[in-house]
Amino acid sequence: MKNKMIGIAAVLLIALMLAGVSYALWSKTVYIYGDVYTGDVDAEFGTNFTWEAYDEAGAVIPTEKKTMTVNVRPGQDPQELYVEIDDLYPCITIHIDFEIWNTGTVPWIVQSFTQTNIGFPGTVTFTPLDLVGTQVEPDDYVAADLEIHITNAASELGHYTFTVEILVVQWNEYVPPP
């Protein structure tokens, strides 16, 4: 009986040694190291601007009959655009076409636009209205239009201001309007 117990103990000891050796011989730890660099969301106005003037019936005013001047220029910050109109008279509508470029590395979506035109005798409209929700990939742009209309309420030699704010957000942060 004593020899049987020694034999069983020896077999168990050998089995444990073989298990230990096989574990040590058959296991390996591997590692993954990584670096992640995030991109940036950036939008800027393009430098190509065109404009057209329309009379109250919606007809294009020919170049030779235009008495107003329209100056569209980027600001010192490329995220600013300045519009200056001289000698505009009532019931004329100015359409200014421009581009908003994605100069970042992450796609963005036009979230919203707001306008401030306190005391402005007319309307300032940012179109197309369906631009909200438009996704723009890096190195691409979206075309937009600013429509400025002065009514008869404008005073002679008046000076009026307006502001349009366009909010773009990274593609996965867009919240559709209700």
MOQUI-V605732 format. One line per field, one symbol per residue. ss: DSSP state (@ for helix, = for strand, . for the rest). phi: phi as a letter, one per 20 degrees, with the letter a starting at -180 (. if undefined). burial: 1 if it has 16 or more other ideal C-beta (glycine too) atoms within 10 Angstrom, else 0. A space follows every 50 residues. Layout:
ss->???
phi->???
burial->???
This chain:
ss->.@@@@@@@@@@@@@@@@@@@@@@@@@................===....= ====.....=..@@@...======......======......======== ==.....=========.....======.@@@...==....========== ............========@@@.....
phi->.fffffffffffffffffffffffeddbddccdbccdeecebcbffdecc bbdcefenefefgfdfdeccddbfefefeccdccddmfcgmdddddebcd eeeedcfccfeabcccbfmfeqcccdcffeffneecegmcbceccdddcd efffeflfcccbccddddcggedfdgff
burial->00000000000000000000000000000000000000001111110010 10110000001000000001010100000010101001000111110101 11110011111010000001010111000011000101001101110111 0001000001010101010000010000
